[in-house]
Amino acid sequence: MVYEHVPVMAREVGQFLNAGPHRRFLDGTLGGAGHSEQILIDSSPDGQVLGLDWDDEALVEARRRLARFQDRLTLRQSSFSAAREILSEIGWYSVHGAILDLGASSHQLRSEERGFSFRSQARLDMRMDRRQTLDAYQIVNSFPATELEKILRTFGEERQARRIAWRIAEARRSKPLETAAELAQLIERVKGSRAQGHHPATQSFQALRIAVNQELRHLELFLADGYELLETHGRMVIISFHSLEDRLVKTAFRKWSRDCLCPPRAPTCHCGWNRKVRLLTRKPIVPSASEIESNPRARSAKLRAVERI
């Protein structure tokens, strides 16, 4: 299957990163390499990119697509949460710009064998990094119903989480739920017909994908001190597609931009904190109507950006 992934808000990312020559950049979610390609073009003739992705198929496509930039490109199969270690390994330590485009790629969602699609007849999978052992099949068929409910409610904000979880637990007593299509059909029977233009299993599938890949945990690890990856005046852009992701990014960026972390009523400052960044986006940037029309995946995207001071 041809790797397909349309970079979201590519123009806006380029404007905020302000890529130029003699600079180094981190693309922590390489995907189809659309953002990296534009960064390498904008930073010609000698700008460099470190591209990370835990999906082996994404790395294969990136090497093909970016072959003409081979001497300016370094690729690693890894989560962005390990960016500090990898930067140290290659002797960079810091970068002039960083981009994260969170969530699943268009390719992963469409790939039959990956088990992300509602129609997939392949085994339930949903792993972005296929080296890991935990997959959606194990969660759906072995986790207690109470844990399933928690996953669906927390990561999918699914209002009918309890009904779906207990229906799954009931169904798997007879036989395991093998495929994504089986699970989607079960959820559709619980929730009824489609509402608001999307499949009734959308939130549940999102929740399982986040749980399988520990996506929020990796984001939390990155945001704990991600500003330290940036050179002075270096910029970071993060695109999220889920309210929980955006909340984590917003909270971290606001913390990084504060002068003090002491309680508001504290008479004097004792935290020892000082401002790390300047907010470039007070409110998130969203895609244009024309972009959403041409790339429906972009409809829930929110972009936030900061600059290291």
Order of alpha helices (4+ residues) and beta strands (2+ residues): alpha-beta-alpha-beta-alpha-beta-alpha-beta-alpha-alpha-alpha-alpha-alpha-alpha-alpha-beta-alpha-beta-alpha-beta
